Amino acid sequence: MSTVSEVGNAGVRALFPGQGSQVPGMGRALAQACPEAAAVFDEASDALGLDMRALCWESEPRELAATQNAQPALITASVAAWRVLESRGVHATLAAGHSVGAVAALVAAGRVPFAEAVRLVRLRGELMAGAPGRGGMCAVLANGPERLEALATVERYGLDVAADNSPRQFVAAGDLDAVHAFAAELGARARLLDVSHAFHSRLMSPVAERWEAAVRGLELAAGGIPVGLVTTGGFSTDPAELTKDLAAALCAPVRWQDLMTEAAAPAFDPAWYAALGPAQALVGLAKQHPSKPRVALLDTPVAVDAFARRLEVENR
């Protein structure tokens, strides 16, 4: 295994996945092989009063996918991967997370303790799962004129853009019947998502006040690592801006394409991105971005150590 001194305290752009990326068994290999990852699972279990290992490794896919379970499970698995990478002497030059991954990014940037973050995320999942109404979401694959046409169709059906993920993909959300009609019109370009509600849309408004109150109770630490603002597509080190963004993100779209554009700025060198935990979707989205970033998927101890060794060689 690479050590802190061997890697030379190399830096990466750290990326954290959002809901929908969860997979049964996530984090198992890391927690069984690396004490740093095991400690994260222990901390999550203690903070929430539930067995996070059992939830992530033994529950049925439908149980794990439930919003109130998926969100804390995801940040546990992704922060566990980050802790292992960090123990190898790697630091973040920036941190960004897709949707709930934004909270994991705050942990990686040293802005909030993990135990507090996982409790907040559990509440987030419970609030979102308990929002009234029948909502749905639909991913759309289209670029150029087809993308513009699809965006116009979103407005025609009274839907919201829930995420702008790449030049080729966005997500629409809203009333379930309208989402189904929208998907039917777009045909092969549309894929209905297996979700219980219309996340990142106006249909989250009934629970937004309780979420905002919880976020206002946070005291984010100051720090120099820029963290992604999912509602604006920029980066900030200002605790007030980060808090405002976190509070607004429940109803606002995730501007992931803009975040990846900002993250590509030379000021955030070195060039490598690290996608932590079950983040295969983020790797796929990165391939669609014009900057063509180099992204390493780090979800197993083998992947983390191979990446640390590569950084060691490149930083000699």
Secondary structure, 3 states (H helix, E strand, C coil): CCCHHHHCCCEEEEEECCCCCCCCCCCHHHHHHCHHHHHHHHHHHHHHCCCHHHHHHCCCHHHHHCHHHHHHHHHHHHHHHHHHHHHCCCEEEEEEECCCHHHHHHHHCCCCCHHHHHHHHHHHHHHHHCCCCCEEEEEEECCHHHHHHHHHHHHHCCCEEEEEEECCEEEEEEEHHHHHHHHHHHHHHEEECCCCCCCCCHHHHHHHHHHHHHHHCCCCCCCCCCEEECCCCEEECCHHHHHHHHHHCCCCCECHHHHHHHHCCHHHCCCEEEEECCCHHHHHHHHCCCCCCEEEEECCHHHHHHHHHHHHHHCC
